[in-house]
């Protein structure tokens, strides 16, 4: 993932594999909301449910705030 910033944008992209029906997911981060850096990618079985959750991990004393969280159907 890209380097952290005072504000870091997160985007998760979901698509279905046309050949297998598997769920293909990739994470992206941005420091400005316009330029995106690709991060981790995951493949889930076609019949998988995809739970969505947010977590922040940092050094002691670090806090995180999430706002403008949107989940859209593919």
PDB file of N, CA, C, O and CB in Angstrom:
ATOM      1  N   UNK A   1       0.839  -1.166   0.000  1.00  0.00           N
ATOM      2  CA  UNK A   1       0.000   0.000   0.000  1.00  0.00           C
ATOM      3  C   UNK A   1       0.888   1.234   0.000  1.00  0.00           C
ATOM      4  O   UNK A   1       2.083   1.163   0.287  1.00  0.00           O
ATOM      5  CB  UNK A   1      -0.957  -0.005   1.207  1.00  0.00           C
ATOM      6  N   UNK A   2       0.286   2.350  -0.323  1.00  0.00           N
ATOM      7  CA  UNK A   2       1.036   3.596  -0.365  1.00  0.00           C
ATOM      8  C   UNK A   2       1.375   4.111   1.027  1.00  0.00           C
ATOM      9  O   UNK A   2       0.881   3.578   2.022  1.00  0.00           O
ATOM     10  CB  UNK A   2       0.254   4.643  -1.121  1.00  0.00           C
ATOM     11  N   UNK A   3       2.210   5.138   1.106  1.00  0.00           N
ATOM     12  CA  UNK A   3       2.608   5.686   2.404  1.00  0.00           C
ATOM     13  C   UNK A   3       1.428   6.378   3.096  1.00  0.00           C
ATOM     14  O   UNK A   3       0.572   6.958   2.428  1.00  0.00           O
ATOM     15  CB  UNK A   3       3.775   6.677   2.230  1.00  0.00           C
ATOM     16  N   UNK A   4       1.382   6.319   4.430  1.00  0.00           N
ATOM     17  CA  UNK A   4       0.295   6.968   5.149  1.00  0.00           C
ATOM     18  C   UNK A   4       0.414   8.487   5.101  1.00  0.00           C
ATOM     19  O   UNK A   4       1.474   9.033   4.795  1.00  0.00           O
ATOM     20  CB  UNK A   4       0.267   6.497   6.592  1.00  0.00           C
ATOM     21  N   UNK A   5      -0.664   9.138   5.401  1.00  0.00           N
ATOM     22  CA  UNK A   5      -0.736  10.590   5.401  1.00  0.00           C
ATOM     23  C   UNK A   5      -1.715  11.002   6.497  1.00  0.00           C
ATOM     24  O   UNK A   5      -2.376  10.147   7.085  1.00  0.00           O
ATOM     25  CB  UNK A   5      -1.175  11.145   3.999  1.00  0.00           C
ATOM     26  N   UNK A   6      -1.814  12.279   6.776  1.00  0.00           N
ATOM     27  CA  UNK A   6      -2.809  12.760   7.746  1.00  0.00           C
ATOM     28  C   UNK A   6      -4.192  12.261   7.355  1.00  0.00           C
ATOM     29  O   UNK A   6      -4.969  11.841   8.212  1.00  0.00           O
ATOM     30  CB  UNK A   6      -2.800  14.312   7.830  1.00  0.00           C
ATOM     31  N   UNK A   7      -4.503  12.305   6.059  1.00  0.00           N
ATOM     32  CA  UNK A   7      -5.717  11.711   5.504  1.00  0.00           C
ATOM     33  C   UNK A   7      -5.289  10.716   4.442  1.00  0.00           C
ATOM     34  O   UNK A   7      -4.559  11.065   3.514  1.00  0.00           O
ATOM     35  CB  UNK A   7      -6.683  12.801   4.911  1.00  0.00           C
ATOM     36  N   UNK A   8      -5.737   9.488   4.574  1.00  0.00           N
ATOM     37  CA  UNK A   8      -5.432   8.445   3.590  1.00  0.00           C
ATOM     38  C   UNK A   8      -6.747   7.868   3.105  1.00  0.00           C
ATOM     39  O   UNK A   8      -7.586   7.450   3.904  1.00  0.00           O
ATOM     40  CB  UNK A   8      -4.512   7.324   4.194  1.00  0.00           C
ATOM     41  N   UNK A   9      -6.921   7.847   1.806  1.00  0.00           N
ATOM     42  CA  UNK A   9      -8.120   7.313   1.190  1.00  0.00           C
ATOM     43  C   UNK A   9      -7.912   5.826   0.943  1.00  0.00           C
ATOM     44  O   UNK A   9      -6.801   5.391   0.641  1.00  0.00           O
ATOM     45  CB  UNK A   9      -8.457   8.062  -0.130  1.00  0.00           C
ATOM     46  N   UNK A  10      -8.978   5.048   1.071  1.00  0.00           N
ATOM     47  CA  UNK A  10      -8.936   3.616   0.816  1.00  0.00           C
ATOM     48  C   UNK A  10     -10.033   3.258  -0.173  1.00  0.00           C
ATOM     49  O   UNK A  10     -11.163   3.734  -0.068  1.00  0.00           O
ATOM     50  CB  UNK A  10      -9.092   2.808   2.130  1.00  0.00           C
ATOM     51  N   UNK A  11      -9.686   2.420  -1.127  1.00  0.00           N
ATOM     52  CA  UNK A  11     -10.666   1.943  -2.109  1.00  0.00           C
ATOM     53  C   UNK A  11     -10.466   0.439  -2.255  1.00  0.00           C
ATOM     54  O   UNK A  11      -9.339  -0.036  -2.394  1.00  0.00           O
ATOM     55  CB  UNK A  11     -10.510   2.684  -3.502  1.00  0.00           C
ATOM     56  N   UNK A  12     -11.553  -0.295  -2.224  1.00  0.00           N
ATOM     57  CA  UNK A  12     -11.517  -1.732  -2.481  1.00  0.00           C
ATOM     58  C   UNK A  12     -12.287  -1.983  -3.766  1.00  0.00           C
ATOM     59  O   UNK A  12     -13.452  -1.606  -3.888  1.00  0.00           O
ATOM     60  CB  UNK A  12     -12.120  -2.555  -1.281  1.00  0.00           C
ATOM     61  N   UNK A  13     -11.635  -2.613  -4.710  1.00  0.00           N
ATOM     62  CA  UNK A  13     -12.277  -2.883  -6.004  1.00  0.00           C
ATOM     63  C   UNK A  13     -12.664  -4.351  -6.050  1.00  0.00           C
ATOM     64  O   UNK A  13     -11.865  -5.228  -5.723  1.00  0.00           O
ATOM     65  CB  UNK A  13     -11.331  -2.517  -7.204  1.00  0.00           C
ATOM     66  N   UNK A  14     -13.892  -4.604  -6.456  1.00  0.00           N
ATOM     67  CA  UNK A  14     -14.410  -5.962  -6.567  1.00  0.00           C
ATOM     68  C   UNK A  14     -14.864  -6.206  -7.995  1.00  0.00           C
ATOM     69  O   UNK A  14     -15.534  -5.369  -8.602  1.00  0.00           O
ATOM     70  CB  UNK A  14     -15.571  -6.201  -5.572  1.00  0.00           C
ATOM     71  N   UNK A  15     -14.494  -7.352  -8.515  1.00  0.00           N
ATOM     72  CA  UNK A  15     -15.045  -7.775  -9.802  1.00  0.00           C
ATOM     73  C   UNK A  15     -15.144  -9.288  -9.798  1.00  0.00           C
ATOM     74  O   UNK A  15     -14.515  -9.956  -8.977  1.00  0.00           O
ATOM     75  CB  UNK A  15     -14.167  -7.272 -10.997  1.00  0.00           C
ATOM     76  N   UNK A  16     -15.923  -9.822 -10.703  1.00  0.00           N
ATOM     77  CA  UNK A  16     -16.083 -11.268 -10.822  1.00  0.00           C
ATOM     78  C   UNK A  16     -15.273 -11.759 -12.010  1.00  0.00           C
ATOM     79  O   UNK A  16     -15.264 -11.136 -13.072  1.00  0.00           O
ATOM     80  CB  UNK A  16     -17.579 -11.657 -10.976  1.00  0.00           C
ATOM     81  N   UNK A  17     -14.598 -12.874 -11.822  1.00  0.00           N
ATOM     82  CA  UNK A  17     -13.871 -13.488 -12.924  1.00  0.00           C
ATOM     83  C   UNK A  17     -14.889 -14.039 -13.918  1.00  0.00           C
ATOM     84  O   UNK A  17     -15.759 -14.821 -13.532  1.00  0.00           O
ATOM     85  CB  UNK A  17     -12.909 -14.614 -12.414  1.00  0.00           C
ATOM     86  N   UNK A  18     -14.799 -13.648 -15.187  1.00  0.00           N
ATOM     87  CA  UNK A  18     -15.774 -14.143 -16.160  1.00  0.00           C
ATOM     88  C   UNK A  18     -15.656 -15.646 -16.402  1.00  0.00           C
ATOM     89  O   UNK A  18     -16.641 -16.288 -16.764  1.00  0.00           O
ATOM     90  CB  UNK A  18     -15.609 -13.407 -17.469  1.00  0.00           C
ATOM     91  N   UNK A  19     -14.477 -16.211 -16.208  1.00  0.00           N
ATOM     92  CA  UNK A  19     -14.292 -17.629 -16.500  1.00  0.00           C
ATOM     93  C   UNK A  19     -14.639 -18.544 -15.327  1.00  0.00           C
ATOM     94  O   UNK A  19     -15.115 -19.659 -15.542  1.00  0.00           O
ATOM     95  CB  UNK A  19     -12.873 -17.873 -16.914  1.00  0.00           C
ATOM     96  N   UNK A  20     -14.409 -18.094 -14.089  1.00  0.00           N
ATOM     97  CA  UNK A  20     -14.620 -18.965 -12.923  1.00  0.00           C
ATOM     98  C   UNK A  20     -15.727 -18.489 -11.988  1.00  0.00           C
ATOM     99  O   UNK A  20     -16.219 -19.269 -11.173  1.00  0.00           O
ATOM    100  CB  UNK A  20     -13.344 -19.081 -12.145  1.00  0.00           C
ATOM    101  N   UNK A  21     -16.128 -17.224 -12.090  1.00  0.00           N
ATOM    102  CA  UNK A  21     -17.109 -16.664 -11.176  1.00  0.00           C
ATOM    103  C   UNK A  21     -16.523 -16.302  -9.817  1.00  0.00           C
ATOM    104  O   UNK A  21     -17.254 -15.877  -8.921  1.00  0.00           O
ATOM    105  CB  UNK A  21     -18.234 -17.633 -10.993  1.00  0.00           C
ATOM    106  N   UNK A  22     -15.197 -16.467  -9.652  1.00  0.00           N
ATOM    107  CA  UNK A  22     -14.551 -16.115  -8.391  1.00  0.00           C
ATOM    108  C   UNK A  22     -14.581 -14.608  -8.176  1.00  0.00           C
ATOM    109  O   UNK A  22     -14.639 -13.830  -9.128  1.00  0.00           O
ATOM    110  CB  UNK A  22     -13.106 -16.627  -8.364  1.00  0.00           C
ATOM    111  N   UNK A  23     -14.540 -14.214  -6.910  1.00  0.00           N
ATOM    112  CA  UNK A  23     -14.490 -12.807  -6.535  1.00  0.00           C
ATOM    113  C   UNK A  23     -13.030 -12.357  -6.541  1.00  0.00           C
ATOM    114  O   UNK A  23     -12.188 -12.972  -5.888  1.00  0.00           O
ATOM    115  CB  UNK A  23     -15.147 -12.571  -5.135  1.00  0.00           C
ATOM    116  N   UNK A  24     -12.734 -11.302  -7.267  1.00  0.00           N
ATOM    117  CA  UNK A  24     -11.390 -10.743  -7.327  1.00  0.00           C
ATOM    118  C   UNK A  24     -11.425  -9.386  -6.638  1.00  0.00           C
ATOM    119  O   UNK A  24     -12.168  -8.495  -7.048  1.00  0.00           O
ATOM    120  CB  UNK A  24     -10.880 -10.622  -8.807  1.00  0.00           C
ATOM    121  N   UNK A  25     -10.619  -9.232  -5.587  1.00  0.00           N
ATOM    122  CA  UNK A  25     -10.597  -7.998  -4.806  1.00  0.00           C
ATOM    123  C   UNK A  25      -9.196  -7.414  -4.793  1.00  0.00           C
ATOM    124  O   UNK A  25      -8.214  -8.151  -4.697  1.00  0.00           O
ATOM    125  CB  UNK A  25     -11.087  -8.250  -3.369  1.00  0.00           C
ATOM    126  N   UNK A  26      -9.096  -6.085  -4.890  1.00  0.00           N
ATOM    127  CA  UNK A  26      -7.803  -5.405  -4.798  1.00  0.00           C
ATOM    128  C   UNK A  26      -8.000  -4.120  -4.000  1.00  0.00           C
ATOM    129  O   UNK A  26      -8.991  -3.411  -4.170  1.00  0.00           O
ATOM    130  CB  UNK A  26      -7.210  -5.102  -6.223  1.00  0.00           C
ATOM    131  N   UNK A  27      -7.029  -3.833  -3.120  1.00  0.00           N
ATOM    132  CA  UNK A  27      -7.061  -2.623  -2.301  1.00  0.00           C
ATOM    133  C   UNK A  27      -6.190  -1.546  -2.934  1.00  0.00           C
ATOM    134  O   UNK A  27      -5.155  -1.847  -3.530  1.00  0.00           O
ATOM    135  CB  UNK A  27      -6.589  -2.923  -0.860  1.00  0.00           C
ATOM    136  N   UNK A  28      -6.607  -0.298  -2.804  1.00  0.00           N
ATOM    137  CA  UNK A  28      -5.855   0.853  -3.283  1.00  0.00           C
ATOM    138  C   UNK A  28      -5.842   1.913  -2.187  1.00  0.00           C
ATOM    139  O   UNK A  28      -6.810   2.034  -1.436  1.00  0.00           O
ATOM    140  CB  UNK A  28      -6.465   1.417  -4.603  1.00  0.00           C
ATOM    141  N   UNK A  29      -4.755   2.684  -2.086  1.00  0.00           N
ATOM    142  CA  UNK A  29      -4.717   3.826  -1.176  1.00  0.00           C
ATOM    143  C   UNK A  29      -4.317   5.073  -1.946  1.00  0.00           C
ATOM    144  O   UNK A  29      -3.701   4.999  -3.010  1.00  0.00           O
ATOM    145  CB  UNK A  29      -3.736   3.571  -0.004  1.00  0.00           C
ATOM    146  N   UNK A  30      -4.683   6.223  -1.384  1.00  0.00           N
ATOM    147  CA  UNK A  30      -4.355   7.504  -2.000  1.00  0.00           C
ATOM    148  C   UNK A  30      -4.128   8.532  -0.902  1.00  0.00           C
ATOM    149  O   UNK A  30      -4.802   8.515   0.128  1.00  0.00           O
ATOM    150  CB  UNK A  30      -5.480   7.967  -2.971  1.00  0.00           C
ATOM    151  N   UNK A  31      -3.184   9.414  -1.130  1.00  0.00           N
ATOM    152  CA  UNK A  31      -2.942  10.512  -0.194  1.00  0.00           C
ATOM    153  C   UNK A  31      -3.758  11.752  -0.554  1.00  0.00           C
ATOM    154  O   UNK A  31      -3.923  12.649   0.274  1.00  0.00           O
ATOM    155  CB  UNK A  31      -1.455  10.859  -0.165  1.00  0.00           C
ATOM    156  N   UNK A  32      -4.272  11.807  -1.797  1.00  0.00           N
ATOM    157  CA  UNK A  32      -5.005  12.997  -2.239  1.00  0.00           C
ATOM    158  C   UNK A  32      -6.398  12.691  -2.803  1.00  0.00           C
ATOM    159  O   UNK A  32      -7.125  13.617  -3.163  1.00  0.00           O
ATOM    160  CB  UNK A  32      -4.198  13.721  -3.281  1.00  0.00           C
ATOM    161  N   UNK A  33      -6.781  11.423  -2.887  1.00  0.00           N
ATOM    162  CA  UNK A  33      -8.080  11.050  -3.433  1.00  0.00           C
ATOM    163  C   UNK A  33      -8.128  11.036  -4.948  1.00  0.00           C
ATOM    164  O   UNK A  33      -9.191  10.804  -5.525  1.00  0.00           O
ATOM    165  CB  UNK A  33      -9.117  11.978  -2.925  1.00  0.00           C
ATOM    166  N   UNK A  34      -6.998  11.279  -5.608  1.00  0.00           N
ATOM    167  CA  UNK A  34      -6.938  11.294  -7.070  1.00  0.00           C
ATOM    168  C   UNK A  34      -5.918  10.302  -7.636  1.00  0.00           C
ATOM    169  O   UNK A  34      -6.176   9.660  -8.654  1.00  0.00           O
ATOM    170  CB  UNK A  34      -6.606  12.688  -7.552  1.00  0.00           C
ATOM    171  N   UNK A  35      -4.768  10.177  -6.983  1.00  0.00           N
ATOM    172  CA  UNK A  35      -3.704   9.288  -7.440  1.00  0.00           C
ATOM    173  C   UNK A  35      -3.695   8.059  -6.537  1.00  0.00           C
ATOM    174  O   UNK A  35      -3.544   8.182  -5.321  1.00  0.00           O
ATOM    175  CB  UNK A  35      -2.308  10.010  -7.430  1.00  0.00           C
ATOM    176  N   UNK A  36      -3.856   6.871  -7.126  1.00  0.00           N
ATOM    177  CA  UNK A  36      -4.045   5.650  -6.353  1.00  0.00           C
ATOM    178  C   UNK A  36      -2.867   4.701  -6.501  1.00  0.00           C
ATOM    179  O   UNK A  36      -2.291   4.572  -7.581  1.00  0.00           O
ATOM    180  CB  UNK A  36      -5.322   4.957  -6.777  1.00  0.00           C
ATOM    181  N   UNK A  37      -2.508   4.028  -5.390  1.00  0.00           N
ATOM    182  CA  UNK A  37      -1.447   3.025  -5.374  1.00  0.00           C
ATOM    183  C   UNK A  37      -2.085   1.675  -5.067  1.00  0.00           C
ATOM    184  O   UNK A  37      -2.766   1.514  -4.054  1.00  0.00           O
ATOM    185  CB  UNK A  37      -0.333   3.381  -4.324  1.00  0.00           C
ATOM    186  N   UNK A  38      -1.857   0.703  -5.958  1.00  0.00           N
ATOM    187  CA  UNK A  38      -2.416  -0.641  -5.767  1.00  0.00           C
ATOM    188  C   UNK A  38      -1.698  -1.346  -4.632  1.00  0.00           C
ATOM    189  O   UNK A  38      -0.485  -1.222  -4.464  1.00  0.00           O
ATOM    190  CB  UNK A  38      -2.310  -1.474  -7.065  1.00  0.00           C
ATOM    191  N   UNK A  39      -2.472  -2.087  -3.861  1.00  0.00           N
ATOM    192  CA  UNK A  39      -1.909  -2.860  -2.761  1.00  0.00           C
ATOM    193  C   UNK A  39      -2.270  -4.323  -2.915  1.00  0.00           C
ATOM    194  O   UNK A  39      -2.199  -4.877  -4.011  1.00  0.00           O
ATOM    195  CB  UNK A  39      -2.401  -2.328  -1.411  1.00  0.00           C
ATOM    196  N   UNK A  40      -2.655  -4.944  -1.816  1.00  0.00           N
ATOM    197  CA  UNK A  40      -2.936  -6.373  -1.791  1.00  0.00           C
ATOM    198  C   UNK A  40      -4.101  -6.772  -2.683  1.00  0.00           C
ATOM    199  O   UNK A  40      -4.987  -5.970  -2.982  1.00  0.00           O
ATOM    200  CB  UNK A  40      -3.214  -6.806  -0.388  1.00  0.00           C
ATOM    201  N   UNK A  41      -4.075  -8.034  -3.100  1.00  0.00           N
ATOM    202  CA  UNK A  41      -5.145  -8.594  -3.922  1.00  0.00           C
ATOM    203  C   UNK A  41      -5.547  -9.947  -3.338  1.00  0.00           C
ATOM    204  O   UNK A  41      -4.716 -10.683  -2.804  1.00  0.00           O
ATOM    205  CB  UNK A  41      -4.697  -8.738  -5.417  1.00  0.00           C
ATOM    206  N   UNK A  42      -6.834 -10.258  -3.450  1.00  0.00           N
ATOM    207  CA  UNK A  42      -7.356 -11.507  -2.927  1.00  0.00           C
ATOM    208  C   UNK A  42      -8.307 -12.115  -3.931  1.00  0.00           C
ATOM    209  O   UNK A  42      -8.968 -11.407  -4.690  1.00  0.00           O
ATOM    210  CB  UNK A  42      -8.056 -11.292  -1.580  1.00  0.00           C
ATOM    211  N   UNK A  43      -8.370 -13.441  -3.930  1.00  0.00           N
ATOM    212  CA  UNK A  43      -9.335 -14.179  -4.734  1.00  0.00           C
ATOM    213  C   UNK A  43     -10.154 -15.036  -3.784  1.00  0.00           C
ATOM    214  O   UNK A  43      -9.599 -15.781  -2.977  1.00  0.00           O
ATOM    215  CB  UNK A  43      -8.630 -15.053  -5.833  1.00  0.00           C
ATOM    216  N   UNK A  44     -11.480 -14.930  -3.880  1.00  0.00           N
ATOM    217  CA  UNK A  44     -12.379 -15.714  -3.039  1.00  0.00           C
ATOM    218  C   UNK A  44     -13.233 -16.613  -3.921  1.00  0.00           C
ATOM    219  O   UNK A  44     -13.552 -16.263  -5.058  1.00  0.00           O
ATOM    220  CB  UNK A  44     -13.272 -14.791  -2.165  1.00  0.00           C
ATOM    221  N   UNK A  45     -13.594 -17.758  -3.396  1.00  0.00           N
ATOM    222  CA  UNK A  45     -14.417 -18.697  -4.144  1.00  0.00           C
ATOM    223  C   UNK A  45     -15.721 -18.058  -4.606  1.00  0.00           C
ATOM    224  O   UNK A  45     -16.219 -17.114  -3.991  1.00  0.00           O
ATOM    225  CB  UNK A  45     -14.711 -19.923  -3.298  1.00  0.00           C
ATOM    226  N   UNK A  46     -16.262 -18.588  -5.698  1.00  0.00           N
ATOM    227  CA  UNK A  46     -17.456 -18.016  -6.317  1.00  0.00           C
ATOM    228  C   UNK A  46     -18.642 -17.939  -5.366  1.00  0.00           C
ATOM    229  O   UNK A  46     -19.433 -17.000  -5.455  1.00  0.00           O
ATOM    230  CB  UNK A  46     -17.838 -18.823  -7.523  1.00  0.00           C
ATOM    231  N   UNK A  47     -18.785 -18.901  -4.458  1.00  0.00           N
ATOM    232  CA  UNK A  47     -19.949 -18.902  -3.563  1.00  0.00           C
ATOM    233  C   UNK A  47     -19.658 -18.222  -2.218  1.00  0.00           C
ATOM    234  O   UNK A  47     -20.423 -18.386  -1.267  1.00  0.00           O
ATOM    235  CB  UNK A  47     -20.412 -20.333  -3.320  1.00  0.00           C
ATOM    236  N   UNK A  48     -18.569 -17.467  -2.132  1.00  0.00           N
ATOM    237  CA  UNK A  48     -18.192 -16.799  -0.883  1.00  0.00           C
ATOM    238  C   UNK A  48     -19.048 -15.565  -0.616  1.00  0.00           C
ATOM    239  O   UNK A  48     -19.459 -14.860  -1.537  1.00  0.00           O
ATOM    240  CB  UNK A  48     -16.720 -16.405  -0.923  1.00  0.00           C
ATOM    241  N   UNK A  49     -19.306 -15.324   0.662  1.00  0.00           N
ATOM    242  CA  UNK A  49     -19.888 -14.055   1.098  1.00  0.00           C
ATOM    243  C   UNK A  49     -18.714 -13.146   1.409  1.00  0.00           C
ATOM    244  O   UNK A  49     -17.678 -13.617   1.877  1.00  0.00           O
ATOM    245  CB  UNK A  49     -20.852 -14.229   2.355  1.00  0.00           C
ATOM    246  N   UNK A  50     -18.854 -11.863   1.159  1.00  0.00           N
ATOM    247  CA  UNK A  50     -17.753 -10.925   1.372  1.00  0.00           C
ATOM    248  C   UNK A  50     -18.140  -9.936   2.461  1.00  0.00           C
ATOM    249  O   UNK A  50     -18.839  -8.958   2.192  1.00  0.00           O
ATOM    250  CB  UNK A  50     -17.392 -10.181   0.057  1.00  0.00           C
ATOM    251  N   UNK A  51     -17.688 -10.183   3.699  1.00  0.00           N
ATOM    252  CA  UNK A  51     -17.955  -9.207   4.758  1.00  0.00           C
ATOM    253  C   UNK A  51     -17.024  -8.006   4.599  1.00  0.00           C
ATOM    254  O   UNK A  51     -15.885  -8.154   4.155  1.00  0.00           O
ATOM    255  CB  UNK A  51     -17.779  -9.851   6.161  1.00  0.00           C
ATOM    256  N   UNK A  52     -17.501  -6.840   4.955  1.00  0.00           N
ATOM    257  CA  UNK A  52     -16.694  -5.621   4.850  1.00  0.00           C
ATOM    258  C   UNK A  52     -16.435  -5.101   6.257  1.00  0.00           C
ATOM    259  O   UNK A  52     -17.360  -4.983   7.060  1.00  0.00           O
ATOM    260  CB  UNK A  52     -17.406  -4.531   3.969  1.00  0.00           C
ATOM    261  N   UNK A  53     -15.177  -4.789   6.554  1.00  0.00           N
ATOM    262  CA  UNK A  53     -14.822  -4.239   7.851  1.00  0.00           C
ATOM    263  C   UNK A  53     -13.616  -3.329   7.709  1.00  0.00           C
ATOM    264  O   UNK A  53     -12.832  -3.476   6.772  1.00  0.00           O
ATOM    265  CB  UNK A  53     -14.540  -5.360   8.862  1.00  0.00           C
ATOM    266  N   UNK A  54     -13.462  -2.402   8.619  1.00  0.00           N
ATOM    267  CA  UNK A  54     -12.321  -1.487   8.597  1.00  0.00           C
ATOM    268  C   UNK A  54     -11.528  -1.630   9.886  1.00  0.00           C
ATOM    269  O   UNK A  54     -12.094  -1.797  10.966  1.00  0.00           O
ATOM    270  CB  UNK A  54     -12.788  -0.023   8.406  1.00  0.00           C
ATOM    271  N   UNK A  55     -10.222  -1.563   9.755  1.00  0.00           N
ATOM    272  CA  UNK A  55      -9.342  -1.656  10.908  1.00  0.00           C
ATOM    273  C   UNK A  55      -8.165  -0.731  10.675  1.00  0.00           C
ATOM    274  O   UNK A  55      -7.735  -0.540   9.537  1.00  0.00           O
ATOM    275  CB  UNK A  55      -8.870  -3.120  11.152  1.00  0.00           C
ATOM    276  N   UNK A  56      -7.650  -0.166  11.731  1.00  0.00           N
ATOM    277  CA  UNK A  56      -6.474   0.694  11.630  1.00  0.00           C
ATOM    278  C   UNK A  56      -5.427   0.187  12.614  1.00  0.00           C
ATOM    279  O   UNK A  56      -5.726  -0.054  13.783  1.00  0.00           O
ATOM    280  CB  UNK A  56      -6.835   2.193  11.911  1.00  0.00           C
ATOM    281  N   UNK A  57      -4.207   0.030  12.132  1.00  0.00           N
ATOM    282  CA  UNK A  57      -3.132  -0.442  12.993  1.00  0.00           C
ATOM    283  C   UNK A  57      -1.982   0.543  12.929  1.00  0.00           C
ATOM    284  O   UNK A  57      -1.549   0.936  11.846  1.00  0.00           O
ATOM    285  CB  UNK A  57      -2.668  -1.859  12.583  1.00  0.00           C
ATOM    286  N   UNK A  58      -1.497   0.932  14.070  1.00  0.00           N
ATOM    287  CA  UNK A  58      -0.389   1.876  14.106  1.00  0.00           C
ATOM    288  C   UNK A  58       0.361   1.750  15.416  1.00  0.00           C
ATOM    289  O   UNK A  58       0.102   0.853  16.218  1.00  0.00           O
ATOM    290  CB  UNK A  58      -0.888   3.309  13.912  1.00  0.00           C
ATOM    291  N   UNK A  59       1.265   2.636  15.613  1.00  0.00           N
ATOM    292  CA  UNK A  59       2.049   2.636  16.847  1.00  0.00           C
ATOM    293  C   UNK A  59       1.214   3.145  18.008  1.00  0.00           C
ATOM    294  O   UNK A  59       0.160   3.748  17.803  1.00  0.00           O
ATOM    295  CB  UNK A  59       3.312   3.493  16.687  1.00  0.00           C
ATOM    296  N   UNK A  60       1.675   2.906  19.216  1.00  0.00           N
ATOM    297  CA  UNK A  60       0.966   3.333  20.421  1.00  0.00           C
ATOM    298  C   UNK A  60       0.582   4.800  20.373  1.00  0.00           C
ATOM    299  O   UNK A  60       1.366   5.639  19.929  1.00  0.00           O
ATOM    300  CB  UNK A  60       1.812   3.071  21.641  1.00  0.00           C
ATOM    301  N   UNK A  61      -0.610   5.104  20.826  1.00  0.00           N
ATOM    302  CA  UNK A  61      -1.078   6.483  20.857  1.00  0.00           C
ATOM    303  C   UNK A  61      -1.681   6.961  19.548  1.00  0.00           C
ATOM    304  O   UNK A  61      -2.162   8.092  19.470  1.00  0.00           O
ATOM    305  CB  UNK A  61       0.042   7.377  21.229  1.00  0.00           C
ATOM    306  N   UNK A  62      -1.666   6.130  18.524  1.00  0.00           N
ATOM    307  CA  UNK A  62      -2.236   6.502  17.236  1.00  0.00           C
ATOM    308  C   UNK A  62      -3.733   6.228  17.254  1.00  0.00           C
ATOM    309  O   UNK A  62      -4.174   5.176  17.716  1.00  0.00           O
ATOM    310  CB  UNK A  62      -1.549   5.731  16.081  1.00  0.00           C
ATOM    311  N   UNK A  63      -4.498   7.166  16.757  1.00  0.00           N
ATOM    312  CA  UNK A  63      -5.937   6.953  16.625  1.00  0.00           C
ATOM    313  C   UNK A  63      -6.326   7.103  15.164  1.00  0.00           C
ATOM    314  O   UNK A  63      -5.612   7.722  14.375  1.00  0.00           O
ATOM    315  CB  UNK A  63      -6.737   7.948  17.514  1.00  0.00           C
ATOM    316  N   UNK A  64      -7.451   6.535  14.824  1.00  0.00           N
ATOM    317  CA  UNK A  64      -7.941   6.634  13.447  1.00  0.00           C
ATOM    318  C   UNK A  64      -9.418   6.988  13.481  1.00  0.00           C
ATOM    319  O   UNK A  64     -10.140   6.634  14.413  1.00  0.00           O
ATOM    320  CB  UNK A  64      -7.708   5.303  12.662  1.00  0.00           C
ATOM    321  N   UNK A  65      -9.844   7.686  12.454  1.00  0.00           N
ATOM    322  CA  UNK A  65     -11.235   8.054  12.286  1.00  0.00           C
ATOM    323  C   UNK A  65     -11.634   7.675  10.875  1.00  0.00           C
ATOM    324  O   UNK A  65     -10.912   7.970   9.923  1.00  0.00           O
ATOM    325  CB  UNK A  65     -11.471   9.572  12.560  1.00  0.00           C
ATOM    326  N   UNK A  66     -12.762   7.034  10.735  1.00  0.00           N
ATOM    327  CA  UNK A  66     -13.265   6.676   9.410  1.00  0.00           C
ATOM    328  C   UNK A  66     -14.500   7.512   9.143  1.00  0.00           C
ATOM    329  O   UNK A  66     -15.392   7.599   9.987  1.00  0.00           O
ATOM    330  CB  UNK A  66     -13.584   5.144   9.304  1.00  0.00           C
ATOM    331  N   UNK A  67     -14.556   8.130   7.968  1.00  0.00           N
ATOM    332  CA  UNK A  67     -15.770   8.849   7.595  1.00  0.00           C
ATOM    333  C   UNK A  67     -16.041   8.621   6.121  1.00  0.00           C
ATOM    334  O   UNK A  67     -15.172   8.173   5.372  1.00  0.00           O
ATOM    335  CB  UNK A  67     -15.647  10.364   7.906  1.00  0.00           C
ATOM    336  N   UNK A  68     -17.235   8.931   5.729  1.00  0.00           N
ATOM    337  CA  UNK A  68     -17.647   8.781   4.327  1.00  0.00           C
ATOM    338  C   UNK A  68     -17.432   7.339   3.842  1.00  0.00           C
ATOM    339  O   UNK A  68     -16.861   7.119   2.773  1.00  0.00           O
ATOM    340  CB  UNK A  68     -16.862   9.769   3.428  1.00  0.00           C
ATOM    341  N   UNK A  69     -17.888   6.371   4.627  1.00  0.00           N
ATOM    342  CA  UNK A  69     -17.762   4.964   4.253  1.00  0.00           C
ATOM    343  C   UNK A  69     -18.959   4.612   3.382  1.00  0.00           C
ATOM    344  O   UNK A  69     -20.105   4.805   3.789  1.00  0.00           O
ATOM    345  CB  UNK A  69     -17.680   4.031   5.519  1.00  0.00           C
ATOM    346  N   UNK A  70     -18.696   4.094   2.181  1.00  0.00           N
ATOM    347  CA  UNK A  70     -19.749   3.716   1.258  1.00  0.00           C
ATOM    348  C   UNK A  70     -19.520   2.294   0.793  1.00  0.00           C
ATOM    349  O   UNK A  70     -18.388   1.909   0.502  1.00  0.00           O
ATOM    350  CB  UNK A  70     -19.810   4.678   0.062  1.00  0.00           C
ATOM    351  N   UNK A  71     -20.571   1.518   0.721  1.00  0.00           N
ATOM    352  CA  UNK A  71     -20.494   0.177   0.160  1.00  0.00           C
ATOM    353  C   UNK A  71     -21.512   0.136  -0.967  1.00  0.00           C
ATOM    354  O   UNK A  71     -22.690   0.434  -0.765  1.00  0.00           O
ATOM    355  CB  UNK A  71     -20.766  -0.946   1.249  1.00  0.00           C
ATOM    356  N   UNK A  72     -21.053  -0.233  -2.146  1.00  0.00           N
ATOM    357  CA  UNK A  72     -21.928  -0.288  -3.309  1.00  0.00           C
ATOM    358  C   UNK A  72     -21.974  -1.709  -3.836  1.00  0.00           C
ATOM    359  O   UNK A  72     -20.978  -2.431  -3.778  1.00  0.00           O
ATOM    360  CB  UNK A  72     -21.452   0.687  -4.409  1.00  0.00           C
ATOM    361  N   UNK A  73     -23.111  -2.105  -4.342  1.00  0.00           N
ATOM    362  CA  UNK A  73     -23.227  -3.437  -4.960  1.00  0.00           C
ATOM    363  C   UNK A  73     -22.460  -3.435  -6.272  1.00  0.00           C
ATOM    364  O   UNK A  73     -22.443  -2.431  -6.983  1.00  0.00           O
ATOM    365  CB  UNK A  73     -24.727  -3.830  -5.197  1.00  0.00           C
ATOM    366  N   UNK A  74     -21.822  -4.562  -6.595  1.00  0.00           N
ATOM    367  CA  UNK A  74     -21.102  -4.634  -7.891  1.00  0.00           C
ATOM    368  C   UNK A  74     -22.055  -4.622  -9.068  1.00  0.00           C
ATOM    369  O   UNK A  74     -21.618  -4.676 -10.218  1.00  0.00           O
ATOM    370  CB  UNK A  74     -20.235  -5.896  -7.956  1.00  0.00           C
TER     371      UNK A  74
END
